[in-house]
């Protein structure tokens, strides 16, 4: 979700350092992780601490926006969500 916010909506919840640490932890335990969206990640992206290539499902996009808005004073306008949808396709 944090990758979607960063790469698609130009917003952050985590600092770069914290995100890098999370990627490192995911990479270290990748084989034992069970999650419905694990197939969206790969070791190469995790080792580079990037989520740029992820094709985010709608559920992730929606949850990311709600998560961001609940932890900040910022609201993401609908037009930004529409723009993000069409910018990468």
C-alpha positions as CSV (number, residue, x, y, z in Angstrom):
1,X,0.0,0.0,0.0
2,X,2.8,2.4,0.8
3,X,4.3,1.8,-2.7
4,X,1.0,2.6,-4.3
5,X,0.8,5.9,-2.4
6,X,4.4,6.7,-3.3
7,X,4.5,5.8,-6.9
8,X,1.0,6.5,-8.0
9,X,-0.2,9.3,-5.8
10,X,3.1,11.0,-4.8
11,X,2.4,10.6,-1.1
12,X,4.3,8.9,1.7
13,X,3.5,7.3,5.1
14,X,7.0,5.9,5.6
15,X,10.4,7.6,5.3
16,X,12.6,6.1,2.6
17,X,14.7,4.5,5.4
18,X,11.7,2.8,7.0
19,X,10.5,1.6,3.6
20,X,13.9,0.2,2.8
21,X,14.0,-1.7,6.1
22,X,10.5,-3.1,5.5
23,X,11.7,-4.3,2.0
24,X,14.7,-5.9,3.6
25,X,12.6,-7.8,6.2
26,X,10.2,-9.0,3.5
27,X,13.1,-10.2,1.4
28,X,14.7,-12.0,4.3
29,X,11.5,-13.9,5.1
30,X,10.1,-14.1,1.5
31,X,9.9,-17.9,1.4
32,X,7.9,-18.2,4.6
33,X,5.4,-15.4,3.8
34,X,1.9,-16.4,3.0
35,X,-0.3,-13.6,1.7
36,X,-2.9,-13.3,-1.1
37,X,-0.8,-10.6,-2.8
38,X,2.6,-12.2,-2.5
39,X,2.6,-13.0,-6.2
40,X,2.7,-9.2,-6.9
41,X,6.2,-9.0,-5.3
42,X,9.5,-10.4,-6.5
43,X,12.9,-10.7,-4.8
44,X,14.6,-8.3,-7.3
45,X,12.2,-5.5,-6.5
46,X,12.5,-6.1,-2.8
47,X,16.3,-6.1,-2.9
48,X,16.1,-2.7,-4.8
49,X,13.5,-1.5,-2.3
50,X,11.1,-0.6,-5.0
51,X,7.4,-1.3,-5.7
52,X,7.3,0.7,-9.0
53,X,6.5,-2.3,-11.2
54,X,3.6,-3.6,-9.0
55,X,0.2,-3.9,-10.7
56,X,-1.9,-2.9,-7.7
57,X,-5.3,-4.5,-7.3
58,X,-8.3,-2.2,-6.6
59,X,-8.5,-3.6,-3.1
60,X,-5.0,-2.4,-2.4
61,X,-5.5,1.0,-3.9
62,X,-8.7,1.6,-1.9
63,X,-7.2,0.4,1.3
64,X,-4.0,2.5,0.7
65,X,-6.1,5.7,0.3
66,X,-8.1,5.0,3.5
67,X,-5.0,4.1,5.4
68,X,-3.2,7.3,4.3
69,X,-6.2,9.5,5.1
70,X,-6.7,8.0,8.5
71,X,-3.0,8.7,9.4
72,X,-2.6,12.2,8.0
73,X,-4.6,15.4,7.8
74,X,-4.6,15.1,4.0
75,X,-7.5,13.9,1.8
76,X,-6.8,12.5,-1.7
77,X,-9.2,14.1,-4.2
78,X,-11.0,11.8,-6.6
79,X,-9.4,13.5,-9.6
80,X,-6.0,12.4,-8.4
81,X,-7.2,8.8,-8.1
82,X,-8.5,9.0,-11.7
83,X,-5.3,10.5,-12.9
84,X,-3.2,7.8,-11.2
85,X,-5.4,5.1,-12.9
86,X,-4.6,6.4,-16.4
87,X,-1.1,7.6,-16.0
88,X,0.6,4.2,-15.9
89,X,-1.6,2.4,-18.4
